Amino acid sequence: MMRLYALIVMFVSLTIFVGCNKGEHHALPAEGSTVEAAQLVEMLRTHRPLYLKGCKIKGLLDFTQVSGSSGLVAVAPSYVESDIVFSGCTFEDSVTAFSEHENSQRVYTMFEKNIVFHECEFKKGVNFTQADFRGRLDFDICKVAGEAAFDGCNFRRGSSFTMANFNGEASFVSAIFGGRANFMKSFFRKSVIFQRCKMEDMVMFADSHFYGYTEFAKLMAYNDIDFANSQFHDRAVFMRSMYLGNIKFANCVFKKTLDFSGNTLIEQPVVKDAQLPDGSVNAEDNVMIQKNKIDCFKIK
């Protein structure tokens, strides 16, 4: 919360400064107003900080339209060079940072600075496929009604999804978590997939609820992953991953089947006071390695 407050103060100060020097042609929307998504794209093209509070955004918000692409390469970035804060906003339509054109070109978004969605409601889905976050991403206390796609994302400086509520399917396939990631007290109402992810720092899922099929597979985890006090209401799969830190399930509740198999670990998982399903646990083919032999796996 203090981090968000600091960002808001910084953005308001920058906005006042820039507004005094550039006039009111792109004045920020007033608190509680209704804004067209296309208007926000135009604002972002000025590279000025963007701060909206309590606003309703109408229409598809497409970050790939901010800088566009040349159309000369198969995969191209759209650059967003502004600090962005959406606080308490409602998105009536989808939000996307990825598009595929008729010429088979795919455009992803490169966010050069911090982007914050705080206590926002997304009435449809969000698609951040292959987004490159050069600053932080904060998605705390957000509600997503539709699908949430973060496949192939690169979270270079950390990310936070604390108390997020995903009512549709959520996917983080091949995502790279370069900094600490926080999913504490989050709700995944349908299936959630973390597959082939690279986790370079600690990842926290403590006190979360997983209501649908849950999969953490083929991970490369260099630090601790903490699920303490979480509840898994459907099948939970943790398989074929390498854990170079601790994986913690203390006080977790697994209500259906648990598959924890084919993993490579340096320590036994922490399962103190966890409630495991009787006769529905697969813990075969796990391999333990010694701590003094993991240097070859460390990040270069």
Number of C-alpha atoms within 10 A of each C-alpha: 8 7 8 16 10 10 19 20 11 13 19 14 13 15 18 13 11 15 16 10 9 11 9 10 8 15 14 17 16 13 15 14 13 15 18 13 21 18 14 20 18 14 19 23 15 14 14 18 22 22 20 23 19 17 20 20 24 17 14 16 22 19 27 24 22 22 17 15 18 10 14 9 12 12 13 18 22 21 22 24 20 19 21 23 22 20 21 19 24 22 23 18 17 20 22 22 25 22 18 13 10 6 9 12 16 19 26 25 28 23 24 16 16 19 23 22 21 23 19 24 20 22 16 19 23 23 19 21 25 24 24 21 23 18 18 19 22 22 22 24 19 24 23 22 18 17 18 24 21 21 23 19 23 23 22 18 16 21 25 20 22 23 20 23 20 24 20 20 20 24 21 21 24 21 23 21 22 18 18 18 24 22 22 23 19 23 20 21 19 17 19 23 20 21 22 20 23 20 23 21 18 20 25 22 22 24 19 23 22 22 20 18 18 22 18 20 22 20 22 20 24 21 17 18 22 22 24 23 19 23 22 21 18 18 19 23 18 21 23 20 22 22 23 24 18 19 22 22 24 19 20 23 19 23 18 16 19 22 16 21 19 19 20 18 21 19 16 12 15 16 16 12 12 18 15 17 13 11 9 14 16 15 14 12 13 16 14 14 13 10 12 8 9 12 10 8 11 10 7 5
